[in-house]
Amino acid sequence: MIEGIHARTIATSQIRTRVLTCGPDDATPVLFLHGNLSSATWWESTMISLPAEYRAIAADQRGFGDADPGAKIDATRGLGDLAEDAIALLDQLGVERAHLVGNSLGGVVAWRLIAEHPYRWITVTQVDPASPFGFGSSKDAEGTPCWDDYAGSGAGPINPEL
């Protein structure tokens, strides 16, 4: 762990997980959401580089890192569990509004957070997110597939509820 990053386990109404923080508790919060096959550790270099007026917060998302392995994702809800985990963490920490930064899978969770909790975000930065309709190969506001055979669309054609 990089010097200046603090780790602790936090239990919210949704999940028990490892949370990394950096910066003064009374500074403007920035919530970082990591991508697939990663953990909050992915953000350490970015967190430590923030100016002193920001408080960085990054949790291991459900299914990754040191998040409770018993907390499963209900795939029929899309990324609803991960979005609710993020809101529950902010609530537990007493954070009303924050900057939101999501990478890859974290960027997809950000789509859900923007839609369901728009008032919670000062700004939103998405780094290489997938389409709000799923993992790639869709276009326009209706999520029309780019190719007739749904190539590159991940699980889209497998589970219509997803």
N, C-alpha and C positions, 0 to 999 in steps of 0.2 A: 504494500500500500504506500502511496506517495505521502510524504510528510505534509501535514496540514489537512489531510482527509481524515474524517472521523467516521467510524463504523459503529452501528448499534443495531440491535434487533428491535423492531417495533411491531406491536400487535395492534391492528386496527379492527374495525367491525367486519372487515372482509378477509383479511389475511395476516399472517405473521411472516415478516421478511426482514432481510438485512437492508439497512438504509445507510447510504453514505452522505455526509454533509461536509460543507466547507464554507467558511465565511461567517460573519457575525449573525447571531440569531435575529437581530432587529433589522437586518438589511433586506432589500427587495428580493423575494424568493424567485428562483429559477428551477423548475422541475424538469429533470432530464429523464427521458424514456429510452432505454436501450433497444437494440435490434434483436433479431432472431439469433439463436445460438450464441448468446452473449450474456452479460450481466451488468450491473451498475458500475463495475470496475472499468468498463469500456470508456466511461466518461471522466475518469480521474484527472487526466492531463488537461482536459477542457475546464473542469471544475476549478482546479488550482490556478488556472490562468485568468479567471474572472477578476474584474476590478473589485476592490474592497466594498463597494456599495451593493454587492450582490451576495446572496446566500444560495449556494448550490445544494440541491437535493436530488439524489438518484437512488431509486430502490431496485432491488432484484425483482423483476416482474414474475408473476405467477408462471411456474414451469421452468424457471431459470435460476442459476446461482444458488443462493441460500434461502430462496423462498420456500415456504412450507410445502414439502413434496406431497402432502395429502390434499392440498388445495388444487383441485382439478379444474380444467376449463370446459365449460359447456359450449361446444362448438356450434350448437344451434342458435346461440346468442351472438354469433360473430365474435367480436372482441369486447363484448359488453362486460365480461368479468374483469378484464384488464383495465378498462376505463373506470369501472367502479372501484377497483383497487386504488387507482391513482387519486380519485376524489376522496376516498376514505383516508388515504395517507395525508392529504392536505388538511382534511378536517381534524385528524388526530394531532397534527402539528399546529393547528390553529391558524392556518393560512387561508385567507379569504380569496386573494387573487395572486397570480404568479405569472411569470413568463413561462412558456411551455416550449420545450425542445425535444423533438422525437426523431430518431434515426431508424430507417427501414421499418421493421415491425412497430417500433415506437412511434414512427410517423403515421402508421395506419391507425394506431390507438389514438393519436392526436386528432385524426379525422372525426372519430366518434366523440371525443371530448369537445371538439369545436361545436359539433351538432347538438350535443345534449347539455353542455354547460358553457355556453358562449360567454357568459358574464364572469367566469372565473379567470379568464386569461387577459393579461396585459398585452402580450404579443404571442404569436405562435410561429415557430421556425421548424420546418420539416426538412430533414436531410435524407434524400433518396427514399421517399415514401412510396408505397404502392398506390394504385388507384383507390379511391374511396369505395369502389365496387368490388375490390378483391385484388388478388395478386396478379396484376398486369394484364395486358392484352385486351383492355377495354378502352372505349373512347366515348366521348360526349356525355351529356348530363343524364342519359338513360342507362349508361353502362353497356352500350352496344359492343359486342366482341369485334376485335380488329380483323379476325379471320373466321370464315364460315365453320371451320372445324374446331374453333375455340383454342387453337394452339397457344401455348404459353399462359393459359388462364388458371393454372393450378387446380384447385378443387372445385371451381365454379360449376363445371358440367356434371360433377359427381353427386353433389348434394344441393338441390335447388334452394333449400332453406338457408344454406350458407351464403 
